[in-house]
Amino acid sequence: MTAGMERDPDRAYGGPRTVRPTTTTERRAEVFVGLLFIATILAALGLIVSYIIGANTQVDGVLLAVAFAGLGGAIVVWVQYLMHTPTMIEARHPIQPNPAADVSPGQVAMREAESGFTRRRMLIGMLFASVGGLVTAIAVPLFSLGPLPGRALFVTKWKKGSRVVDVNGNLVHASQIPINGIMTVFPEGAPGDAMSQTVLLNVGPGLLQLPADRASWAPQGFVAYSKLCTHAGCPVGLFRATEHDLMCPCHQSTFDVLDGAQVTFGPAPRPLPQLPIQLQPDGTFVALGGFPEPVGPAFWNQTSGGGA
Ligand code: FES
C-alpha cells in the first residue's frame, strides 16, 4: 500500500480487501491542518521572543490567541475530515483465512500501519511541535516570578532586646502614652518598616484578660499588637477606647484589645499577633522577642514559624 491510500472501511468482513484513495477534500484538509500548526508554532516562537525583548502585553495577547486558535482549529479540522469513524453493522462470519483475498491479513495490517503513519507523519510531528512550543511559551514567563520569599514572610525586624521607637526613630517612653492612648511603634534601627509596624496601647492596669502564658507580655496595662490586619494587611489604627477594640478601616474587622486581640467582628481570620514587651526602669520599652507567629494576612503556612 502506498502513502495516501486507506483501507476501505466498508468492506465486508473476510471479503476482498481494497484501498480507497485519499480524496481531494482530505488533501486540502491536510494542507490546512499543516498551515494551522505552522501558525501555532510561529505564534509560540513569537511569544518567547516577545517575552525576551519585553514587548507589550497586547502583542503577547494576540500571539497567545493565534497560538491557541491555530492549535484548536487544527485539531477540529483533523478530527472532522481526516479521521474516519464509519458506523458498520455486519453479519458475523467464521474467523478463518480467506484465500480469495487480494492480500494476506498480515500484509493488510502492515499496510494499515504504514498508511496511517506515513501519510500523517508530518502532521503528527507538527502537532507535537505546536503543543511543545505553546507549553514552552507559556512556561517561559515563570522566570519572571523572582526569588522565593524564603522565611521573609515569617519574621519581622523585632527580636529579643529590640528597643521600642516611634516612626522618627526616637525612644518611646511610657509617659508619652496616657491611659487609652495609642502609638505606632517600630524596633530600633527599623523605623517605618512596614512588616514591623506595631500599635502600643495603654489600657490601664487590671483590665487585660490575656492568656496566662502572656501575662508578662503587657506590663502595667501597656500591650503591643501587630498593626497589620490579618485579613488583607491594612493598617489597624482605629482604637475605640470605650469599647477597648481596634478596628480595621478597610473591611471593619474588629479586635478585642483586652482579650489578646481576638476577632469580634469582620472577615479577619485570626487575632492580631501580640508582641511581648517589657517596661524598663527608665520608662522605655524593649521587646522580649519577635512576634510568636507571622504578621499580616494569612498565607499557605501562616501558623508555623514565628518571630526572630
Ligand atoms: S484588611 Fe482589615 S478587615 Fe480587611
Residues whose N, C-alpha, C, O or C-beta is under 5 A from the ligand:
A	BS01	FES	C229 H231 A232 G233 C234 C248 C250 H251 Q252 S253
